[in-house]
Amino acid sequence: MSRWFRAGSLAIGAVVLGGLILALLLAGLRWAQVELFYRPLAPERLEEKTRYLDGVPAAAADAPSFVVIFFDDLGHGDLSSYGNQLVRTPAIDRAAAEGLRMTSFYSASPVCTPSRAALLTGRFPVRSHTDRHVFFSDESPIATLRKMLGLGNELIRDEILLPEVLRAAGYATGMVGKWHLGGIPGHRPTDFGFEDWFGVLWSNDMQPLHLYRGDEIEIRDETPRNFLRNFRDEDDPRELRGVDQRLLTRRYTEEAIRFLEAQGDRPFFLYLAHSLPHVPHFADPEFAGRSAGGVYGDVVEDLDRSTAAVLEALERLGLAEDTLVLITSDNGADYNGSPGFLRGRKGEVLEGGQRVPMIARWPGRIAPGQVTDAMGMNTDLFPTLLSLAGLPSPADRVLDGRDLTPVLTEGAGSPHEVLYYFPVSDGLPAGARGPRFKYLASTGDVGRDKPILTDLALDQEAHNLIGLFPEEGARLRAAVEELSASIEENPRGWR
């Protein structure tokens, strides 16, 4: 009996081993095919995009300029104006005091690639095929895996980006900092409307982290690589070679000010997309050890100094009153960062994953000292800036964002009846919120998984109130189901 059992076990083992070898062989063949013949996802609306951009009118002589300061992984509670007791951010706090601070503003995703696509297109990440996690350095095995799965690793060419529209209207367009929307030629910032770009293609824990000026590498990253272990914190023993991450914020700030100084009477759009406080954390040697918040606090306070320098440059150049400055983050706090009183962090559809700071400053147009709980999302920046510039939106595609101009300049309520929460691994919404209540279709609690309704005005997503307010739960559930059905029927949002 034992002899037959051993023989059967060996046969099963041989079949399993043979299957594994075959799977590895097929995967290897597919890898070779991808590496040799890979093509980005095919665009569907290039002609319509070209026709729209060709028809964009020239900006008016009094068109405002725009500066978007976009932090990476800055949490809702990381600024002192949002309640942080350890980290000091006087420049950003002053911008909030001189303008509008939003307390219910959201990124369109709890991670960076889809959030950045949403900000620049005004559309939910699923529209641009950026909804399945994040893009990776093209030298990373994960990038190859994405391509093997047909997910792509770069922004699709028929998406219309904010800098493309503004440039077509005569704006000077400059980007400084992190792109994270594709690395191959044809899919970089200068291919999507930015006349000038100085920065990096990927998150600062992805290697190689070359520093680009336009399409040319200005500083090559020669830090030793380990694709099995990302850079996660300042205690990593690898020596920084070539690109010194301790000085990234300083370099970005200098380049941003250089861009501002180069502008004359021409309106401009500056997108300052910081690499920090994303991990790994490296403090600028000039300021290291000063913050009560440790190394993370040093990094955030350096970002505050950067913001101060940009705002001071606008004042010095006489541009402040003609320039709307928006300060926000791509998603919620990662480790070491603070979600404040919110539950959850980066990568989650809890509030701490998608609710982020948002400050708007525009002397003479936005009254100082305002705080609003009006709901907004970073998809709103695209239609808002086009509206303020007097430019038409594209008509061949759904814009998921709404014009926030009345919120910014008149103190009006939100243009949204509901906002949506998008999980990292899916393009369909996992939940929605209204002015008071939030609905999630799943708690994610193994063994007790169920829909949950929480009161955002009174609670930190701790108590399920769906039994007390069934009509609110049903209303928000219907909104989630309606949007999900719409996306499944027309994922790109074509009209």
N, C-alpha and C positions, 0 to 999 in steps of 0.2 A: 504493500500500500504506500509506504513511504517512498519506494523507488518510483512508482507512478506519479506520486505527488511532486517529487523532485523534478522528474522529467517534464511534467506539465508546467511547473514554475519556470524551468529553463526556457521552455517554448514561449511562454508568455513574455518572459524577460527579453527573449530574442526579438519578438514582434515589437515590443515597446521600444527597444533600442533601435531596431530598424526604422520604426516610425519616426523616432527622434532624429536619426541621421537624415532621413528623407526630408523632414521638416527643415532641418538646418541647411540642407543642400538647396531646397527651394527658396528659403529665405536669403541664402547667399546669392543665388541667381537673381532674385528680385532686387537685392541691394545693388548688384552690379548693373542691372538694367536701369535702376533709378539714378545711380551715380553717372552713368554714361549718357542717358537719354532723357533725363528729367526735364519737364517743361512746367512752368507755373500754371496755375489754374487759368483756364481760358476765359477772357473777358467776354461779356455778352452785350454790353451797351457802349462800346467805344465810340461809335458814330454819333450816338445821342450825346455823349459826354463832350465830344469835340464841337458839335453844333451848339450846345449850350454855352460853352466857354467862349466860342467865337462871337456869341451874341450878347455877352455881358457888357453893359454900358460902362463908360468911363466914370470913375468916382467923381463926385461933386467937389468943387474947390474947397468946401468946408467940411469934407468927410473926416470923421475922427480917425485917429490911429489906435492901435490895439497892442497891448502887451499881455500875454498869458504866461504866468509863472506857474509851472506845473511840477510839483514835487513827486517823488517816487516813494510810495509806502508811508507817507506822512499820515498819522492817525488823527482821528477827530479830536483826541485829547492831547495832542503833542504841542499845541501852542498855548502860551499863557493866556491869550484872549479867549481860548476855549476851555480854560480851567486848569491847565497844568501848573503844579506848584513847585516843580523842580527846574524846568527848562524855561529860560528867559528869552522872549522873542519881542523886544520892544519895537522894532521897525515894523513887523507885520501887525502887531497890536495897534500901532499908530495908524497904519493904513486902514485897519478896521474902524478905528475911532473917527477917521476922516471920511469914511464912506459907509458901506453896508456890509454887515456880517450875516451870513445865512446859516441857520442851524439845522435845516432839513435839506441839505444838498447832497447829491449822490453821484458816485461814478456808475457807469453802465455795467460794470463788472467788478468782481472782487480781486482781479489780477490785471497785470499791466497791458499786455498786447491788445486785448479786446477793448479795454478802457480807452487807450490812445486812439484806436481806430474810431471808436464812438465819438470822441471829442472832435476829431478832425473831419468826420463825415456827417455828423448829426444823426447817425443811424445806429440801431442796435447791432451788436457785433455779428450776429448771425447773417446780417445782410452782406457783410464783406468777407465771410468765411474766416473770421478771426475768433470764432466762438469756442473753439476746442482747445482750451489751455492757452499757452503762450508760444511764440516763436522762439527757436533756439539758434545759436550760432551755427552757420552752415557747416562747420567742421565737427559739430557735435553728432554723436550717434543718434540722439533723439531727433535731430532735424531730419536725418535720413529715415528714421522710423515714421515720422510725420508724412514724409513724401511717399513712402511705401504704402501708407494707409490712405493715400489720396487726399490728405488734409491740406497740403500746401504749407509753405513756410514764409510767405510774403503776401503783402496786401495786393489784392487783385486790381488790375490796371483800370478797370472801368469805374471804380469808385471815384467820386468827385470830392476833393479835399478843400478845406477852407483856404489854404494858401493859393491853390490854383485859381479859385474864384477871385480872390482879392488881387492877385497878380494880374489877372485878365482885366481888372478894373483900373489898373495903374498903380497899385500899392507896391512898395518895396517889401519884400518878404524875406525874413531871415529866421533861421532856426539855430539855436545853440543847445547842445545836450544830446539826450538819449532818444533814439528813433524807435527801435524795437518793432518795426513793421516790415522787416525784410532786409536781406543783405546783398542779394545778387544785383548786378547792374540792371537798371530799368525799374528798380523797386526801392530806390533810396530817396532821401528827402529832396534832392535836386531833380528827381524825376516826377515829383508830385507838387511842384509849384514853388518850392523854396529856391530863391536866387542864390542865397548864401547858406551854408551849413558848416558848423564846426561842432564836432561831438563824436559820439560812439554809436555803433549799430545796436548794441545789446545791453542787457542789464549788467551791472558791474561785477556780478558773480559768474558771468559767462566768459569763456576765453576762446580765442584771443580777443582782447578788448583794445583793438587799435583805435587811435585817435585820428579822426579824419578832418580834412579841410576840403569841402566839396567832395569830389570823388577820389581824391588822393589821400593816401595814408601819410599823415604828418609825423606821428610818433607811433612806432611799431611796439606792440606789447610783446615783450619777451619773457614775461613772468613764467616760471615753470608751470606746466599744465598737468592737471590730473582730472580726466573726464569722469572718473569714478567718485570724485569728491569735489564738490563746488566750493568756492570761497564762501564761507559763511560768517566769519567774524574776524576781528582784529588779532585774534590769537593764532591764526593760521601761520605756520612756520615759513611759508614760501616768501621769498624775497621779491618785492615789487621791482621789476626791471622794465625800463622803457616808459610806460605809462605809470605815473605816480598818483594813485587814487587819493592820497592825502591832499593833493592840490587840484583835484577836479573842479570843486566848487569855485576856487579862486580863478582858474582858467576860464571857466564858463562865464563868470561875472565880467572879466576883462573883455571877453569877446562880445558879450551882450552890450556893454557900454560902447565898445568900438562900433558896433552896428548902429546904435542910436546916434552917435556922433557923426556918422556918415550921412545921415538924412538931412535934407534941406526942407523945402516946402512940400515935398512929396509925402502923402500919408504912408504909414508903414504898419506892418504886422510882425511883431517879434514873438516867437514861441521859444521860451526859455524852459526847456524840459530837463530839469536836474536829474542826475543819476542817484542822488541821495534823498532821504536816509535809507534807501535799500541796502541790504547786506551785500558785501562786508562793510563794516564801519571803520573808517580810518579818519582820525581827526587831523586837521591842518596843524602842523607843528607849531605854528605861531600862536595858536589858541588852545592847544591840547591841555586838558586838565583843569580848565576854568569852570566848567559847568557842574552844578550840583546833580545833574542828571547823568553823570558818567560820560563814557565815550559817545554814547548815543546823544546825550545832551550837547556835547561839544559839536557834533555833526549838525544838529538842528540849529544851534545858535550860530554856526557858520553860515547856514542857509539864510538865517535872519540878517546877518551882516551883508550877504549878497543882495538880498531884497532892498536893504537900506541903500546900498550903492546904486542900484538901478533906479530907485525912486529919486535919489539925489541927482542923478544924471538927467532925469527928465526935468527936474526943477531947474537945474543949471542951464540946460539947453532951451528953456522956455517952451517945453513940450507938454508939461503936466496937464494944463487945462484942456488940451486937445486930445488927450490920451486916456482911454479906458484901460485900467489895469485890473486884471483878474488873477487871483491867487487861489490855487486849489491843489488837489492831490489825485493821483490816478486810482487809488483804492485805499482801503483801511490799513491800520497799523499791522506790521509784522512783529516778530519777536523784538523785545526791548522797547518798541513803540507803545503808545498809549491810545486805546480806544475811548478813553474818558469814562463816562458813566454807561457807555454802550456795551452790549454783550456781543462777543464774537470778534474775529480778526480777519486779516487778509485771507482770501480763499473761501470765505464763508458767506452765506446769504443772510446771516444775522446782521444787525445794524452796524456793528463794528467792521464788517467786511466791505460795505459799500457806502456808508454815510461818511462824508469827508468835509473838511473845512472848505469854505468858499467866502472870499472877501472881494468886494468890488470897490474900486476907488476911482473917482473921476471928478476932480474939483470943479464946482460950478454946475455940474449936471446931476451928481448923486449927493443928496443932502448928507451931512456928516452925522455920525452917532446913531445910525439906524441898525436895528437887529430885526430880522424877519424869520418866521418859521414857515414861510411859503415854500412849498416843495419845488425843487429843481433838480436837474440831472445834467451831466456834462454833455449829453447829446444836444442840450439847448444852446450851447455856445455857437454852433454853426448858424442856425437861423437868427439868433440874436445879433451877432456881428454883421451878418448880411443885411438885416433890417436897419441897423444903425448906419451902415454904409450906403443905404438906399439901393441895394442890389437885389435882383430877383433870385428866388430859389429855383433849383432845377425842378421841372414839372414831370419828368419821366420816371420818378422814383419816390417812394415814401420817405419822408423825413420824420423820424420818430421824436426829434426834439421840438421844443416850442419856443417862441420868442419871449424872452424874459425882460425885454425893455421896460414894460410897465412896472415890473417888480423892482427893477434897479432904479428907475428915475421917478416913479410916482408912488412907490410904496404899496403897489397893488398886490392882490393875492395871487396865488399860483395859477398858471394857465393849465395845469394838470389836474384832472380829477383823481387819477391814480398814478403811481409810479411802480415800476416792476423790478424784481430781483432776479438776477441771472446767475445760475450756478456755473462753476468753472468748466464742467465737462459736457454742457448741453446748451443749445441755442434757444431752448424754450424756457419761459419764465417759471421760476419755482414759487413765486408768490407776488403779492402786490400790497401796496398801502394806500390809504386815503389820508385825509387830514389828521385823523385820530388813530384809526385801527390798521393793523398789519395782519395779513393772512399769509401763511405758508402751507403749502399742500402736504408737507411732510415735516415732522420734527427731526427725522434722522435718528431717532432714539430706538435702537434695536430692541425688538420685543414689545415696544409700546408706540410704534410708529402710527401717527395719526395727524390729521390737519390741526392747525393751531391758529388761534386768533389772539392777538395781544393788543393792549392799549398803550401806544407809544407815548401818550401824554402823561401817563401815570406809572409806567412800569418799564423794566428793562428786559422785556421778552421772557419773563419768568413764569407768568400765570396764563393758562389757557382759558380764555373767556368765550370760546365758541358756543358753549351751552347757554351763556347769558345773553349773547348778542347774535343769535342765529341769522338774522336778516343781514347784518353787516358781513358775517362770514360768507353767506350765500352771494352777496353782491360782489365782493372781492374775488371769490372763487369764479364767478361768472366772467369777470374781467380777465382773469388768468386764462381761462378756457377759451375765451373769444380771441385773445391775442395768439395763443398757441395754435388754434385752428387756422388763423390768418397766416401765421408763419409757415405752418406745414403746407398750406396751399400755395404760398407765394413767398418762399424764404428770402429771395433777394429784394423783395418789395418793389417790383416793377409796376409801373402804371401804363 
